[in-house]
Amino acid sequence: MADADSLCGAAPASLGGERYRPHPVRTWAGEQTVAGYRRGGDGTGAERGASAVAGVGGKRTRRFVRALPALMIAGAIPFDLLTPTDFTAAPMFTAAPLIAAPFFSLANTGLIACAGVLAVLGLRIHDATLTSVIGMTELVTLVTVAVLSILINRVVRRSGRQLASARVIAEAAQRAVVPIPPERIGGLEIAARYEAAEADAFIGGDLFAVQDTPYGVRLVVGDVRGKGLEAVEAVAVVVGAFREAAETESCLEGVAQRLERALAREGRRRDGLDALEGFTTAVLAEIPRGEGIVRLVNRGHPEPLLLYPSGELDVLEPEEFALPLGMGDLGDWPDRAREFGFPGGATLVFYTDGLSEARDETGAFYDPAARLRRSLFSGAEAVLDALTSDVRVHTGGTQTDDMALLAVGRPGAGQPERRRTVEIVKGS
């Protein structure tokens, strides 16, 4: 492994990246539609339409489920009255409290259960079968189911409270390990998002950290191999090592080497297969004050994007692709930071593979560079609003991997406070 100190004086690589040809930004009259993307959703088009349809469908389903137990009892009574005694509506009376138990309150579940018992009692008195074997069996069965439905309701409610508590604890742990950075750091606009793959999961292996240092604003975005507590431990190691190294190392290459050594120590501490195969993809960035540049060290991570205020876009590729952090034993070469221009009004976008590997129903990957090209945004927060909304449309709301996003905007001279943003869901 190369000495980090020997790399800090290395000459930076030439400026550049994969430059897309500039295109005029189209508005409502063009091939791409224009709309506002803000938190809470004031955009229009496919994304808002899909969200509206999903919201309406969800409300209708909830209303139907809430009405179903009462409808079953109301329908069972005339069915029992209008059919011969050989036919019975007991299954409908039995199902009503069981349906109510997971969704209703304890009082409403008890009300549905009592309504079913009283209805069966009245019907059996009406047809003079209460004392028969069938009548007594139906009544005992319904009373038993009513008691069970109340017990089920209690268990579900208790589990719900425990799950809510677990969510709060998980979210607190997530914020402790990977805290959301302030909106302004070192004169730059910062926006960050963490989207868990599962609705009830808050802790995963994706990470980001931003820090103002004597050498400028430094940041890291990464993705730890694996899931669960072991991944969280590795995230804590990377973020902790970064925060210490970012303050003390004089160059970005030195920071990368400190992270490499920290993960190597963590790997030796662990036993088994994970000690041999654990790794972290990461991209580190340094934005010096007043220089209009950004330096990057990429260790096997998806390339950041540089979105210009004109709508042009650069893919900031490294000159040489390197192995992820934690795999230094497989290769011995020095890190080389590469410089790119970062003018006023531009926005840097960092992301993990949960974004670029998101698939639609046909299996096509999501391409953030293609989706952001020729798009204007009011700031870093608006960029992430658009990306998170658009990838949900692309996947149909099904997310299979965690996704961390970080946007860094450099204010431009004379840049307006708000700019019209482009909805990145393309028309036909």
Secondary structure, DSSP 8 states (H G I E B T S, - for coil): ---HHHHTTS--B-S--EE--------TTSSS------TT----SHHHHHHHHHHHHHHHHHHHHHHHHHHHHHHHHHHHHHS-TTS--HHHHHHHHHHHHHHS-HHHHHHHHHHHHHHHHHHHHHTT-TTSHHHHHHHHHHHHHHHHHHHHHHHHHHHHHHHHHHHHHHHHHHHHHS----SEETTEEEEEEEE-SSTT----SEEEEEEEETTEEEEEEEEESS-HHHHHHHHHHHHHHHHHHHHH-SSHHHHHHHHHHHHHHHHHHS-SHHHHH--EEEEEEEE-TTS-EEEEEEES----EEE-TTS-EEE---SS----BT-GGG-------EEEE--TT-EEEEE-HHHHT-B-TT--B--HHHHHTT---SSHHHHHHHHHHHHHHHHTT---S-EEEEEEE---TT--S-------S---
